[in-house]
Amino acid sequence: MKVFCGRANPTTGSVEWLEEDEHYDYHQEIARSSYADMLHDRDRNMKYYQGIRAAVSRVKDRGQKALVLDIGTGTGLLSMMAVTAGADFCYAIEVFKPMADAAVKIVEKNGFSDKIKVINKHSTEVTVGPDGDMPCHANILITELFDTELIGEGALPSYEHAHRHLVQANCEAVPHRATVYAQLVESRRMWSWNKLFPIRVQTSRGEQVIIPPLELERCPGAPSVCDIQLNQVSPTDFTILSDVLPMFSVDFSKQVSSSAACHSRQFEPLVSGQAQVVLSWWDIEMDPEGKIKCTMAPFWAHSNPEELQWRDHWMQCVYFLPQEEPVVQGSALCLVAHHDDYCVWYSLQKTSPEKNGRVHPVRPVCDCQAHLLWNRPRFGEINDRNRTDQYIQALRTVLKPDSVCLCVSDGSLLSMLAHHLGAEQVFTIENSAASHRLMKKIFKANHLEDKINIIEKRPELLTPADLEGKKVSLLLGEPFFTTSLLPWHNLYFWYVRTAVDQLLGPGAVVMPQAASLHVVVVEFRDLWRIRSPCGDCEGFDVHIMDDMIKRALDFRESKEAEPHPLWEYPCHSLSEPQQILTFDFRQPVPLQPVHAEGTIELRRGTVAGTPTVSRPCTSSTPHSTPECRWAARRPSPTLWRSTPTLETSPWISRSQMPWTVGADPHLLRNKVEEGSGL
């Protein structure tokens, strides 16, 4: 059966109706999941296996049958480990039906169907009793319900319900305990992902400063955690202000509460500075003695950095304090971790909450709207002084005293730069009501509400009346649009340029004038694992899982490029960067598809993915386009050559990889095809 799915094309801005398989959403969930990454996590797998063996042994030593409840079984791996370790029976709970169906097949293929029952329900719907899903309560509780924040996938409510309804009192639990750690730091780089910094502009009228509204400065920010590969953040990007502090622990073998709580730790700052960011991670102990430990600690806090396990399903957390606060070396303070059933957040206080009564039971929420419209890379992009200077330099070359400027980008400050640099009149388009309100606040804070005209309308619907009958002499864009996930999605600017062609005056300048698409073939050190088949995992055959992921990846959208913040994923190049397509914004969108083909000279290595980068030409001189670098800003796309495997072979000598890439200006179907000669 086929279904029609409506989808907004981020490049054209139009809604397209596509015919999809009825299980389309399931396939997307599987294709974008972390199952492969988890199965390749040897440290996690081995620690779980050791903990399960020890738990089964303790139950057997008491003369009891080992009855296991495995919540969130996934492939059934942990249940199969338990049976192999001597468990008498396992009840494996999996709410996601495609995954539960796969688990049934995997369990059967490995010969455990008589000892493992897969239950396709949420654990809170499982019943116990003669006619229930489980005839009796389990005495071993095994779970893998954790995310980077530990509790973000609902671990606390699930444990709370399980202890009340599904397991025996004083049951064994694997993992047995989890501990959350935090470290206070000062980091202008990370702080720039959460706050809007003042922008200084040198003009003919002297220095002008673009400031954020007071509402934005006071806003605590987005409530969601910022999860990153902290090991890839340069130590020069932050200053450590405190020791590593154990903030709170959860004992999973006892009754767990999902109620809101706070935990404080007193500390003395190691150095004076501005407290801005809390770095946080956790570890899990698989046994009561804490001898079997799996930790997410970054390299500087790891007990043995040489044994660091790369993983993408569990990383480290960055939390932003509501406001930056000065700290003085040696002057005691309290760092407070707050949590509810799904979220963690931090505050810095002079005394513990128990003494001052400031518990902050409610999670912080954005009330300025900026954090709802701009993600963290976008904040970093706006705060990038080098990037801003390049726009200023380019604007100086094209602006005239009589310039009429039309800015087309979502939530962009370019309109303010154009005004300060001498444009006679500036219009800016914000086609969402929320973005319109935010920009009005920013303009008002800078006394520009009467100087810049905001038009709340889709660009293609603009009329001469919207521009007060004036012709545009400068069409300006970063370009940036909130719907853009991949660089070429920002080609929407080209469609806008075409739509407003009749509104442009003679000799009008379009900036950027052009964009180019570049490609480089790389070998990832670790990222390939998220798409690599596992085959055999700790002695269990999980080929069925590999096949399910492969089928999901065969769907159209799964074949498209994936956005990845490549600064977090080390790799080395196997080719020189190569420009493969250019787009001339000075001309309207052509009627015919854009097409190019060629070959890339390869060096010795193993091809796993092909990152591509787009470079907008912001200057009136195309050759002055700044060099692109992988930075903590927008994600770059990765086109997987094929499903990477552990058995990939290196190139024996230099060879060539043919490529073909096309962009239909009206359908925008991007495709990379490999020819022969690989």
C-alpha positions as CSV (number, residue, x, y, z in Angstrom):
1,M,0.0,0.0,0.0
2,K,1.2,3.5,-0.9
3,V,0.4,6.8,0.9
4,F,0.9,10.4,-0.2
5,C,3.1,12.5,2.1
6,G,3.2,16.3,1.9
7,R,6.7,17.7,2.3
8,A,8.1,21.2,2.1
9,N,10.9,21.4,-0.4
10,P,13.4,23.6,1.6
11,T,15.1,24.8,-1.6
12,T,12.0,25.9,-3.6
13,G,9.8,26.6,-0.6
14,S,6.9,24.7,-2.3
15,V,4.9,21.8,-0.8
16,E,5.4,18.6,-2.7
17,W,3.2,15.5,-2.5
18,L,5.2,12.3,-2.8
19,E,4.1,8.7,-2.9
20,E,5.7,6.7,-0.1
21,D,5.5,3.2,1.4
22,E,2.9,3.0,4.2
23,H,5.8,2.2,6.6
24,Y,7.8,5.2,5.4
25,D,8.1,6.7,8.9
26,Y,9.3,3.4,10.4
27,H,12.0,3.1,7.7
28,Q,13.2,6.7,8.4
29,E,13.3,5.9,12.1
30,I,15.4,2.8,11.5
31,A,17.7,4.5,8.9
32,R,18.5,7.4,11.2
33,S,18.8,5.4,14.4
34,S,21.9,4.6,16.5
35,Y,21.4,0.9,16.5
36,A,24.6,0.2,14.5
37,D,26.6,2.6,16.6
38,M,25.4,0.8,19.8
39,L,26.2,-2.6,18.5
40,H,29.7,-1.5,17.5
41,D,30.3,-0.1,21.1
42,R,32.5,-2.8,22.4
43,D,33.1,-1.2,25.7
44,R,29.3,-0.9,26.4
45,N,28.6,-4.5,25.2
46,M,31.4,-6.1,27.2
47,K,30.5,-4.1,30.4
48,Y,26.9,-5.1,30.1
49,Y,27.9,-8.7,29.5
50,Q,30.1,-8.7,32.6
51,G,27.4,-7.1,34.7
52,I,24.7,-9.5,33.5
53,R,26.9,-12.6,34.3
54,A,27.6,-11.2,37.8
55,A,23.9,-10.5,38.4
56,V,22.7,-13.9,37.2
57,S,25.4,-15.5,39.4
58,R,24.3,-13.6,42.5
59,V,20.7,-14.8,42.0
60,K,21.8,-18.4,41.4
61,D,23.9,-18.3,44.5
62,R,20.8,-17.5,46.5
63,G,19.2,-20.7,45.1
64,Q,16.7,-18.7,43.0
65,K,15.6,-18.9,39.4
66,A,17.0,-16.0,37.4
67,L,14.0,-14.3,35.8
68,V,15.0,-11.3,33.7
69,L,13.1,-8.2,32.6
70,D,14.8,-6.5,29.7
71,I,13.2,-3.1,29.0
72,G,14.1,-1.6,25.6
73,T,15.5,-4.8,24.3
74,G,16.2,-3.5,20.7
75,T,17.9,-6.5,19.0
76,G,17.4,-8.7,22.0
77,L,21.2,-8.6,22.6
78,L,21.1,-8.2,26.4
79,S,18.4,-10.9,26.8
80,M,20.6,-13.3,24.8
81,M,23.5,-12.4,27.0
82,A,21.4,-13.1,30.0
83,V,20.3,-16.6,28.8
84,T,23.9,-17.4,27.8
85,A,24.9,-16.4,31.3
86,G,22.5,-18.9,32.8
87,A,19.2,-17.0,33.2
88,D,16.1,-19.2,33.3
89,F,13.9,-16.9,31.3
90,C,13.8,-13.4,29.9
91,Y,10.9,-11.1,29.1
92,A,12.2,-8.6,26.5
93,I,10.2,-5.5,26.1
94,E,10.3,-3.4,22.9
95,V,7.7,-0.8,22.1
96,F,8.9,-0.1,18.5
97,K,7.1,-2.7,16.4
98,P,9.7,-3.1,13.5
99,M,12.4,-3.5,16.1
100,A,10.3,-6.0,18.2
101,D,9.7,-8.0,15.0
102,A,13.4,-8.0,14.3
103,A,14.2,-9.1,17.9
104,V,11.9,-12.1,17.5
105,K,13.7,-13.2,14.4
106,I,17.2,-12.6,15.9
107,V,16.3,-14.5,19.1
108,E,15.0,-17.4,17.0
109,K,18.0,-17.4,14.7
110,N,20.3,-17.6,17.7
111,G,18.3,-20.5,19.2
112,F,16.8,-18.7,22.3
113,S,13.1,-18.7,21.4
114,D,12.4,-21.1,24.3
115,K,14.0,-18.8,26.9
116,I,13.2,-15.3,25.6
117,K,9.7,-13.8,25.1
118,V,9.6,-10.6,23.1
119,I,6.7,-8.3,24.2
120,N,5.8,-5.5,21.8
121,K,4.5,-3.0,24.4
122,H,5.6,0.0,26.3
123,S,6.9,-1.3,29.7
124,T,4.2,0.7,31.5
125,E,1.6,-1.4,29.7
126,V,3.1,-4.8,30.6
127,T,0.9,-6.9,32.9
128,V,1.9,-9.5,35.5
129,G,-0.2,-12.5,36.6
130,P,-1.6,-15.8,35.3
131,D,-3.2,-14.1,32.3
132,G,-0.6,-11.4,32.0
133,D,2.4,-10.8,29.8
134,M,4.6,-12.1,32.6
135,P,3.4,-14.8,35.0
136,C,5.4,-13.5,37.9
137,H,7.7,-10.6,38.9
138,A,11.3,-10.6,37.6
139,N,14.3,-10.6,40.0
140,I,16.8,-9.2,37.5
141,L,16.1,-5.8,35.8
142,I,18.2,-5.1,32.7
143,T,17.8,-1.9,30.8
144,E,19.4,0.4,28.2
145,L,17.1,3.4,28.3
146,F,19.8,6.1,28.4
147,D,20.7,9.0,26.2
148,T,23.5,11.5,26.4
149,E,21.7,13.3,29.2
150,L,21.0,9.9,31.0
151,I,17.3,10.6,31.7
152,G,16.2,12.2,28.4
153,E,14.6,9.0,27.0
154,G,12.3,8.5,30.0
155,A,14.6,6.3,32.1
156,L,13.3,7.6,35.5
157,P,9.5,7.0,34.8
158,S,10.2,3.6,33.3
159,Y,12.3,2.5,36.3
160,E,9.7,3.9,38.7
161,H,7.0,1.9,37.1
162,A,9.1,-1.3,36.8
163,H,9.9,-1.3,40.5
164,R,6.3,-0.8,41.5
165,H,4.7,-3.3,39.1
166,L,7.2,-5.6,37.3
167,V,10.1,-6.6,39.5
168,Q,10.6,-8.0,43.0
169,A,11.8,-5.8,45.9
170,N,15.6,-5.7,46.1
171,C,16.0,-7.1,42.6
172,E,19.3,-7.2,40.9
173,A,19.7,-4.4,38.3
174,V,22.1,-4.0,35.4
175,P,23.3,-1.3,35.4
176,H,23.2,-1.1,39.1
177,R,23.9,2.6,39.5
178,A,24.5,5.8,37.4
179,T,26.3,8.9,38.5
180,V,26.2,12.3,36.8
181,Y,29.3,14.6,36.9
182,A,29.7,18.3,36.1
183,Q,32.5,20.7,35.6
184,L,32.1,24.5,35.5
185,V,34.0,26.3,32.7
186,E,34.4,29.7,31.1
187,S,34.1,29.5,27.3
188,R,33.4,32.4,25.0
189,R,33.1,29.9,22.1
190,M,30.4,27.8,23.7
191,W,28.7,30.9,25.3
192,S,28.4,32.2,21.7
193,W,26.1,29.3,21.0
194,N,23.5,30.6,23.5
195,K,23.7,34.5,23.6
196,L,23.8,37.2,21.0
197,F,27.0,39.3,21.3
198,P,27.1,43.0,20.5
199,I,28.4,43.7,16.9
200,R,30.6,46.8,16.4
201,V,30.5,48.5,13.0
202,Q,32.8,51.3,11.8
203,T,30.8,53.7,9.7
204,S,31.1,57.2,8.3
205,R,29.2,58.4,11.4
206,G,31.6,56.7,13.8
207,E,31.3,53.4,15.5
208,Q,27.8,51.9,15.7
209,V,27.0,49.0,18.0
210,I,24.3,46.5,17.4
211,I,23.1,45.3,20.8
212,P,20.7,42.4,21.7
213,P,17.4,43.3,23.4
214,L,17.4,43.1,27.2
215,E,14.8,40.4,26.9
216,L,17.3,38.2,25.0
217,E,20.1,39.0,27.4
218,R,18.0,37.9,30.4
219,C,16.6,34.8,28.7
220,P,17.8,31.5,30.2
221,G,17.9,29.9,26.7
222,A,16.5,26.7,25.2
223,P,15.7,24.0,27.7
224,S,17.1,21.2,25.5
225,V,20.6,19.9,26.2
226,C,23.5,20.6,23.8
227,D,25.1,17.2,23.2
228,I,28.5,17.2,21.5
229,Q,31.7,15.2,21.1
230,L,33.5,17.1,23.9
231,N,36.8,15.3,23.1
232,Q,36.9,17.3,19.9
233,V,36.6,20.7,21.5
234,S,40.0,22.3,21.7
235,P,41.3,22.8,25.3
236,T,42.1,26.4,24.3
237,D,38.3,27.0,23.8
238,F,37.5,26.9,27.5
239,T,39.0,27.5,30.9
240,I,38.2,25.1,33.7
241,L,36.8,26.8,36.8
242,S,36.1,23.8,39.0
243,D,37.1,20.2,39.7
244,V,34.9,17.5,38.4
245,L,32.0,17.3,40.7
246,P,29.8,14.2,41.2
247,M,26.3,15.8,41.2
248,F,23.9,13.0,41.9
249,S,23.5,9.2,41.6
250,V,20.6,6.9,40.9
251,D,20.5,3.4,42.3
252,F,18.5,1.3,39.8
253,S,18.2,-1.7,42.1
254,K,15.8,0.2,44.4
255,Q,12.6,2.2,43.9
256,V,13.4,5.2,41.6
257,S,11.5,8.5,41.7
258,S,10.8,10.6,38.6
259,S,9.8,13.6,40.7
260,A,11.6,16.9,40.3
261,A,14.7,17.2,42.5
262,C,17.8,19.2,43.0
263,H,21.3,18.3,44.1
264,S,24.0,20.8,45.2
265,R,27.8,20.5,45.5
266,Q,29.9,23.1,47.2
267,F,33.2,23.9,45.6
268,E,35.9,26.5,45.4
269,P,36.8,27.9,42.0
270,L,40.2,26.9,40.8
271,V,40.7,30.3,39.1
272,S,38.8,33.5,38.8
273,G,36.7,34.0,35.7
274,Q,33.2,34.2,34.2
275,A,31.1,31.1,34.9
276,Q,29.1,30.5,31.7
277,V,28.9,26.8,30.9
278,V,28.6,23.5,32.7
279,L,30.1,20.4,31.0
280,S,28.4,17.2,32.1
281,W,28.6,13.5,31.6
282,W,27.8,10.3,33.4
283,D,29.0,6.8,34.1
284,I,27.1,3.6,34.9
285,E,28.3,0.8,37.2
286,M,27.1,-2.6,36.3
287,D,27.6,-4.2,39.7
288,P,27.0,-3.1,43.3
289,E,30.7,-2.9,44.0
290,G,31.4,-0.5,41.2
291,K,34.1,-2.7,39.7
292,I,32.5,-2.9,36.2
293,K,32.1,0.7,35.0
294,C,31.2,2.3,31.7
295,T,32.1,6.0,31.6
296,M,31.3,8.9,29.2
297,A,34.1,11.0,30.7
298,P,36.1,13.2,28.3
299,F,39.8,12.5,28.0
300,W,41.0,14.9,30.7
301,A,38.6,13.4,33.2
302,H,39.0,9.8,32.1
303,S,40.9,7.4,34.4
304,N,42.6,5.8,31.4
305,P,42.5,8.0,28.3
306,E,44.2,5.3,26.3
307,E,41.0,3.2,26.6
308,L,38.6,5.9,25.5
309,Q,35.7,4.3,23.5
310,W,34.3,6.4,20.6
311,R,30.5,6.4,20.6
312,D,27.9,8.7,19.0
313,H,24.8,7.4,20.8
314,W,26.2,8.6,24.2
315,M,28.3,11.8,24.1
316,Q,28.8,14.6,26.6
317,C,26.5,17.5,27.5
318,V,26.9,21.3,27.4
319,Y,24.6,23.2,29.7
320,F,24.4,27.0,29.7
321,L,23.9,28.9,32.9
322,P,20.9,31.3,32.8
323,Q,23.4,34.2,33.1
324,E,27.2,34.4,33.2
325,E,28.4,35.1,36.7
326,P,31.9,36.2,38.0
327,V,33.6,33.7,40.2
328,V,36.7,34.3,42.4
329,Q,39.4,31.8,43.1
330,G,38.9,30.2,46.5
331,S,35.5,31.8,47.2
332,A,33.1,28.9,47.9
333,L,30.0,28.5,45.7
334,C,27.3,25.9,45.1
335,L,26.7,24.3,41.7
336,V,23.2,22.9,41.7
337,A,21.9,20.2,39.3
338,H,18.1,20.2,38.9
339,H,16.1,17.6,37.1
340,D,12.5,16.6,36.4
341,D,11.5,13.3,34.8
342,Y,13.2,14.1,31.4
343,C,15.5,17.1,31.7
344,V,18.6,18.3,33.6
345,W,19.6,21.9,34.1
346,Y,22.1,23.8,36.3
347,S,22.3,26.9,38.3
348,L,25.1,28.6,40.3
349,Q,24.3,29.8,43.8
350,K,26.2,31.2,46.7
351,T,24.7,28.8,49.2
352,S,22.9,25.5,48.9
353,P,19.2,25.5,47.9
354,E,18.4,23.9,51.3
355,K,19.7,27.0,53.0
356,N,18.5,29.7,50.7
357,G,15.2,28.2,49.5
358,R,16.0,28.7,45.8
359,V,15.2,25.3,44.4
360,H,14.2,26.3,40.9
361,P,11.8,23.3,40.4
362,V,10.7,24.4,37.0
363,R,13.0,23.9,34.0
364,P,14.1,27.1,32.2
365,V,12.3,28.0,29.0
366,C,13.0,30.5,26.3
367,D,10.9,33.6,26.6
368,C,12.7,35.8,24.1
369,Q,11.9,33.5,21.1
370,A,15.4,33.7,19.7
371,H,16.4,30.3,21.1
372,L,13.2,28.8,19.5
373,L,14.1,30.2,16.1
374,W,17.9,30.0,16.1
375,N,19.6,26.8,16.9
376,R,23.0,26.8,18.6
377,P,25.1,26.7,15.4
378,R,23.1,29.6,14.2
379,F,23.9,31.7,17.3
380,G,27.6,30.8,16.7
381,E,27.3,31.8,13.1
382,I,25.8,35.2,13.9
383,N,28.5,35.8,16.6
384,D,31.4,34.8,14.3
385,R,33.3,38.1,14.0
386,N,35.3,37.0,11.0
387,R,32.2,36.1,9.1
388,T,30.6,39.4,10.0
389,D,33.6,41.4,8.9
390,Q,33.6,39.7,5.5
391,Y,29.9,40.7,5.0
392,I,30.8,44.3,6.1
393,Q,33.7,44.4,3.7
394,A,31.5,43.1,0.8
395,L,28.7,45.6,1.6
396,R,31.1,48.5,1.5
397,T,32.0,47.7,-2.1
398,V,28.4,47.7,-3.4
399,L,26.4,50.2,-1.2
400,K,25.7,53.7,-2.4
401,P,24.0,56.6,-0.6
402,D,20.8,56.0,-2.7
403,S,20.8,52.2,-2.4
404,V,17.5,50.5,-1.8
405,C,18.2,47.2,-0.1
406,L,16.0,44.1,0.1
407,C,17.3,41.5,2.6
408,V,16.1,37.9,2.1
409,S,17.3,35.6,5.0
410,D,15.6,34.3,8.1
411,G,16.4,36.3,11.2
412,S,19.4,38.0,9.7
413,L,21.2,41.0,11.0
414,L,22.4,42.0,7.4
415,S,19.7,44.5,7.1
416,M,21.1,46.4,10.1
417,L,24.6,46.3,8.7
418,A,23.2,47.6,5.4
419,H,21.5,50.5,7.2
420,H,24.6,51.4,9.3
421,L,26.8,51.3,6.2
422,G,24.7,53.9,4.4
423,A,21.8,52.3,2.5
424,E,19.0,54.9,1.9
425,Q,16.2,52.4,2.6
426,V,16.2,48.9,3.8
427,F,13.5,46.3,3.5
428,T,13.8,42.8,5.1
429,I,11.5,39.8,4.6
430,E,10.4,37.6,7.5
431,N,7.9,35.1,6.4
432,S,7.1,33.7,9.8
433,A,5.2,35.7,12.5
434,A,7.6,34.5,15.2
435,S,10.7,35.7,13.3
436,H,8.9,39.0,12.5
437,R,8.3,39.6,16.3
438,L,11.9,38.7,17.1
439,M,13.4,41.1,14.5
440,K,11.1,43.9,15.7
441,K,12.5,43.5,19.2
442,I,16.1,43.6,17.9
443,F,15.4,46.7,15.7
444,K,13.6,48.4,18.6
445,A,16.5,47.8,21.0
446,N,18.8,49.5,18.4
447,H,16.3,52.3,17.7
448,L,15.9,51.2,14.1
449,E,12.2,50.3,14.2
450,D,11.4,53.3,11.9
451,K,14.5,52.8,9.7
452,I,14.1,49.2,8.5
453,N,10.8,48.0,7.1
454,I,9.9,44.4,7.9
455,I,7.7,42.6,5.4
456,E,5.9,39.6,6.7
457,K,5.2,37.8,3.5
458,R,6.7,35.0,1.4
459,P,9.2,36.6,-1.0
460,E,7.5,35.3,-4.2
461,L,4.3,37.1,-3.1
462,L,6.0,40.5,-3.0
463,T,4.4,43.4,-4.9
464,P,5.7,46.9,-5.8
465,A,3.4,48.3,-3.1
466,D,5.3,46.3,-0.5
467,L,8.4,48.2,-1.5
468,E,6.6,51.6,-1.6
469,G,6.9,51.6,-5.4
470,K,10.7,51.6,-5.3
471,K,13.1,49.4,-7.3
472,V,15.6,47.3,-5.4
473,S,19.2,48.2,-6.2
474,L,20.7,45.6,-3.8
475,L,19.2,42.1,-3.2
476,L,21.0,40.8,-0.1
477,G,21.1,37.4,1.6
478,E,23.5,35.4,3.8
479,P,21.8,33.2,2.6
480,F,20.2,31.5,5.6
481,F,16.8,29.9,6.0
482,T,15.5,28.0,9.0
483,T,14.2,25.2,6.8
484,S,17.7,24.5,5.4
485,L,19.4,21.3,6.6
486,L,22.0,21.0,3.9
487,P,24.0,23.8,2.2
488,W,22.2,23.4,-1.2
489,H,18.9,24.0,0.6
490,N,19.9,27.6,0.8
491,L,19.6,27.8,-3.0
492,Y,16.1,28.9,-2.0
493,F,17.8,32.3,-2.3
494,W,18.1,31.7,-6.1
495,Y,14.4,31.0,-6.3
496,V,13.7,34.2,-4.4
497,R,16.0,36.1,-6.7
498,T,14.1,34.8,-9.7
499,A,10.7,35.5,-8.1
500,V,11.5,39.2,-7.4
501,D,13.3,39.8,-10.8
502,Q,10.7,42.3,-11.9
503,L,11.3,44.3,-8.7
504,L,15.0,44.8,-9.3
505,G,16.1,48.1,-10.8
506,P,18.5,48.5,-13.7
507,G,22.0,47.4,-12.7
508,A,20.8,45.9,-9.5
509,V,23.4,44.0,-7.5
510,V,22.6,40.5,-6.1
511,M,24.8,39.5,-3.1
512,P,26.0,36.9,-2.9
513,Q,26.6,36.8,-6.6
514,A,27.3,33.1,-6.8
515,A,27.7,29.9,-4.9
516,S,29.8,26.8,-5.5
517,L,29.6,23.3,-4.4
518,H,32.8,21.5,-3.4
519,V,33.5,17.9,-2.6
520,V,36.4,16.1,-0.8
521,V,36.7,12.3,-0.3
522,V,37.7,11.4,3.3
523,E,38.3,8.5,5.5
524,F,36.6,8.9,8.9
525,R,38.3,7.7,12.0
526,D,35.1,6.7,13.7
527,L,31.9,8.1,12.1
528,W,31.7,5.2,9.6
529,R,30.5,3.0,12.5
530,I,27.0,4.5,12.4
531,R,26.4,3.0,9.0
532,S,28.6,-0.1,9.2
533,P,26.9,-3.6,9.4
534,C,27.7,-5.5,12.6
535,G,27.1,-9.1,11.6
536,D,28.3,-10.8,14.8
537,C,28.0,-8.9,18.1
538,E,29.6,-10.5,21.1
539,G,29.1,-13.9,19.6
540,F,25.5,-13.4,18.6
541,D,24.3,-13.2,15.0
542,V,22.6,-9.9,14.3
543,H,22.6,-10.0,10.5
544,I,18.8,-9.6,10.6
545,M,19.3,-6.2,12.1
546,D,21.9,-5.3,9.5
547,D,19.5,-6.3,6.7
548,M,16.6,-4.3,8.2
549,I,18.8,-1.2,8.4
550,K,20.0,-1.8,4.8
551,R,16.4,-2.0,3.5
552,A,15.5,1.2,5.4
553,L,18.5,2.9,3.8
554,D,17.2,1.9,0.3
555,F,14.4,4.4,0.6
556,R,14.8,7.6,-1.3
557,E,15.4,10.1,1.5
558,S,17.7,7.7,3.3
559,K,20.0,7.8,0.2
560,E,20.3,11.6,0.4
561,A,23.2,13.3,2.1
562,E,23.2,13.5,5.9
563,P,24.1,16.7,7.8
564,H,26.9,16.2,10.3
565,P,28.9,18.8,12.3
566,L,32.2,17.5,10.8
567,W,34.4,19.3,13.4
568,E,33.2,16.7,15.8
569,Y,34.3,13.8,13.7
570,P,38.1,13.4,12.9
571,C,38.9,12.3,9.4
572,H,41.7,12.7,6.8
573,S,41.3,13.6,3.2
574,L,41.8,11.1,0.4
575,S,41.6,13.7,-2.3
576,E,42.1,17.4,-2.9
577,P,39.0,19.5,-2.5
578,Q,37.3,19.8,-5.8
579,Q,34.7,22.3,-7.1
580,I,31.9,20.4,-8.8
581,L,29.1,22.9,-9.4
582,T,28.6,26.7,-9.5
583,F,25.4,28.7,-9.3
584,D,25.2,32.2,-10.7
585,F,22.7,34.2,-8.7
586,R,23.1,37.2,-11.0
587,Q,20.9,35.3,-13.5
588,P,17.4,33.8,-12.8
589,V,17.1,30.1,-12.2
590,P,17.7,28.3,-15.5
591,L,14.9,26.2,-17.0
592,Q,17.2,23.2,-17.6
593,P,18.8,21.1,-14.8
594,V,22.4,21.9,-13.8
595,H,24.7,19.0,-14.5
596,A,28.4,18.2,-14.1
597,E,30.6,15.2,-14.1
598,G,34.2,14.4,-13.7
599,T,36.7,12.3,-11.7
600,I,38.4,12.8,-8.4
601,E,42.0,11.7,-8.0
602,L,42.3,9.4,-4.9
603,R,45.2,8.9,-2.5
604,R,45.8,5.7,-0.6
605,G,43.1,5.1,2.1
606,T,39.6,3.7,2.6
607,V,36.6,5.6,1.3
608,A,33.7,5.8,3.8
609,G,32.0,9.1,3.1
610,T,32.2,12.2,0.9
611,P,31.6,15.4,2.7
612,T,30.5,18.3,0.5
613,V,30.7,22.0,1.3
614,S,29.0,25.0,-0.3
615,R,30.7,28.3,-0.5
616,P,28.7,31.4,-1.1
617,C,30.5,34.2,-2.8
618,T,29.7,37.2,-0.7
619,S,31.9,39.7,-2.4
620,S,31.4,41.6,-5.7
621,T,34.6,40.0,-6.7
622,P,34.0,36.2,-6.9
623,H,37.7,35.3,-6.4
624,S,37.7,36.9,-3.0
625,T,35.4,34.2,-1.6
626,P,36.8,33.3,1.9
627,E,38.2,29.8,2.4
628,C,35.7,27.4,3.9
629,R,36.6,25.6,7.1
630,W,34.9,23.0,9.2
631,A,33.8,24.9,12.3
632,A,31.2,24.7,15.0
633,R,28.5,26.2,12.9
634,R,26.3,24.7,10.2
635,P,26.6,20.9,9.7
636,S,28.2,19.8,6.4
637,P,26.6,17.0,4.3
638,T,28.0,13.5,4.0
639,L,27.3,11.4,1.0
640,W,28.1,7.8,2.0
641,R,29.9,6.0,-0.8
642,S,28.3,2.7,0.2
643,T,27.6,1.0,3.5
644,P,31.0,1.1,5.2
645,T,32.2,-2.2,6.7
646,L,34.9,-3.3,9.0
647,E,36.5,-5.2,6.2
648,T,37.0,-2.3,3.8
649,S,40.2,-2.5,1.8
650,P,42.7,0.3,1.2
651,W,43.5,1.6,-2.2
652,I,46.5,-0.2,-3.4
653,S,47.7,2.8,-5.5
654,R,46.3,6.1,-6.6
655,S,43.1,5.8,-8.6
656,Q,40.2,7.8,-9.8
657,M,36.6,7.9,-8.6
658,P,34.1,9.1,-11.3
659,W,31.3,11.3,-10.1
660,T,28.1,12.7,-11.5
661,V,26.1,15.4,-9.8
662,G,23.0,17.2,-10.9
663,A,20.6,19.7,-9.5
664,D,17.2,20.2,-11.1
665,P,16.4,23.8,-10.4
666,H,12.7,23.0,-10.2
667,L,12.7,19.7,-8.4
668,L,16.2,19.8,-6.8
669,R,16.9,16.1,-6.8
670,N,20.6,15.7,-5.9
671,K,22.3,12.5,-6.8
672,V,25.8,11.2,-6.7
673,E,26.5,8.2,-8.9
674,E,29.7,6.2,-8.9
675,G,30.9,4.7,-12.1
676,S,33.4,2.0,-12.9
677,G,37.0,2.1,-12.0
678,L,36.7,2.1,-8.2
